[in-house]
C-alpha cells in the first residue's frame, strides 16, 4: 500500500474514532435525559418492580496477574540479551587491537630470547675460560707438590740426585720448593673459587633465560587465545540453547498476556452484563411511564452503530495481505540497516517524517506491553503480536492514549508524531519523525518486508 493511501486511511481511522467517541458521548447524554424523564414519570405511576441485584464482586477467571506478565517480559529481555551477546560480531577496531597485542607479544618474546641468549653465551664463555685456568693451575699444583716432596726428602727435583753442598744450601733449596708449592696451592684455590662463581653465573643465566622465555611465551599464548576467542563463531549448541530460551520466554509471555487480556475482557464483560441488567430494569421501569422508546435514544444508538461500522471498514481497508498496515504516513528519512550516526552504526527500524502531531496507528492487532516514557525512545508504545512479533513506535509527541495490557486492533490510534527522546538512555532525534521497529522473536527485522 502506498504512503499516500496510508495517509488517507490513518486520517479516515482517526476521523472514524473521533466520530464514534462523539456518537457514544451523545448517546449517554440522550439516555441520561431520557432516564430522568422516565424516572419522573415512573414516580407518578405505580411502583416499579425490584431490579435484579447486581453482584458487588466479580469472580476471577485466571490466576495470571500483571506482575506475572512483567516477570515474563524481564525473562524474555534477558534471553534476548543473551542471544544478542552470542550473535554480536566484534568491532574491527577491537580485532585490530587484539592482533596488535599478539604481534607485540611475539616481538617481546624475540627480544627476550635474543637478550637472554647473549647473556647465556657470555656466561658459558667465562665458565670455559675459568675451567681452562683450573686445569692449568691443577697441573702447576701437581708439579709443585711433587717437586716439594722430592726436595723435602733431600732429592734435587731437577737432577733426581741428592742435594750436594753444605747443609745450609740444602735447607735453602727445601725452603724454595716449599714456597713454590705454597704459591701453586694458593693459585689453585683462587681459580677453583672463580670456577664456582662462573658455574653459578652460568646456571643463573640458564634459569633466567628459561624463566623469561616462559613468561614471554605465556603472554603470546594469552594474546593469541583472546584473538581466537574474538574471531571464532558462536558455539552452535550455546546458540541453539539461547534461541530456544528466547522462544520459550516469548511463548510464556504471549500466554500470560493473552490470559491476562482474557481475564480483563471477562471481567469487563461481566461488568457490562451487570450494567445491562440494571439498564434493563431501569428500562422496564421507564416503560411504565413511557409506552414507546424515545426517538432521540434510537437515533443516538443508530449513530453509534453507524460510527462503529465506519471505523471497522476504515481499519480493514488499511491492512495488507500479511496482516500489517503502515503505522503512519510521510517520508522515509532513514532505512533499516547500517548507517553513520552518533548513536550507533546499525539502525534497527525505519524513520518516517511528517509534521508534528501526525496520527500513528497500531500496525497490527496486538497487546500493549509498554506505553509512556521509554529508554532511548522518549515517549513510545510497544506492542506484542502473535507469531513471535513485536512492534515499537518511538519519539511520540506526548504520553500515548493507550495503557499496558490494553488489547488494540490494527489501525487503532496509539499516539502522535513528535521528536522526544531519552538522552540518558542513549536516544537521539534530529527532528519530528516516527521510529518504527518490527522484531521477530526478539530480533529486529526490516519493516519493509512486511508492510503493504
ABEGO torsion letter per residue (X at the ends): XBAAAAAAAAAAAAAAAAAAAAAAAAAAAAAAAAAAAAAAAAAABBBBBBBBBBBABBBBABABBAAAAAAAAAAAAAAAAAAAAAABBBBAAAAAAAAAAAAAAAAAAAAAAAAAAAAAAAAAAAAAAAAAAAAAAAAAAAAAAAAAAAAAAGBBAAAGBBBBEBAAAAAAAAAAAAAAAAAAAAAAAAAAAAAAAAAAAAAAAAAAAAAAAAAAAAAAAAAAAAAAAAABBBBAAAAAAAAAAAAAAAAAAAAAAAAAAAAAAAAAAAAAAAAAAAAAAAAAAAAAABABBBAAAAAAAAAAAAAAAAAAAAAAAABBAAGBBBABBEBBABBBEBBBBAAEABBABBBBBBBBGBBBBBABBBBBABBEBBBGAEBBBBBBBBGGBBBBBBGBABBBABBBGBBBBBGBBAEBBBABBBAAAGBBBAEBBBBBBBBBGGBBBBAAAABX
